[in-house]
């Protein structure tokens, strides 16, 4: 009995020490950015790349830039609703959006030269439209298709 008690006294501090080591959460890991253009320097109404495939449950960072001379309105209502957002912000001017689903459902204006960063984890398989919801631009097909799969 005394031997068991001695072993417990020695092992409990070790277990407590192991349990107190912080673990990295997905939100603390910085993913490689995926660069997306909203329009082109020639003012073509397109999103590039036109297609993306993501893995469900993996953290991603979209960096969306507007290299054109036109204002665009970045929207991804279904993808935002089917994802867990870590951060959504304009880089310049620096604006943070607290409600990503609502902001991306309505659309976020992106002036020429501006950049938007969206860090998120897709949580549901499916195919989603991600693009400009300005009516004439949307009618011209200015979007990318994002496919989320459980396995790649």
QUIJOBEL-V899074 format. One record per residue. PHI is phi as a letter, one per 40 degrees, with the letter a starting at -180 (NA if undefined). Layout:
PHI  PHI
This chain:
NA  c  c  c  c  c  c  c  c  c  c  d  c  c  c  c  c  c  c  c  c  c  b  c  c  d  c  c  c  c  c  c  c  b  c  b  c  b  g  b  c  c  g  c  c  a  b  b  c  c  b  b  b  b  c  d  g  b  c  b  b  c  b  b  b  b  c  c  c  b  c  b  b  c  a  a  c  c  c  c  c  b  a  b  c  c  a  a  a  c  c  a  c  c  b  b  b  c  b  c  c  c  c  c  c  c  h  b  c  b  c  d  g  c  b  b  b  b  b  a  b  c  b  a  c  i  b  b  c  b  a  c  b  c  d  c  c  c  c  c  g  c  a  b  b  b  b  b  b  c  b  b
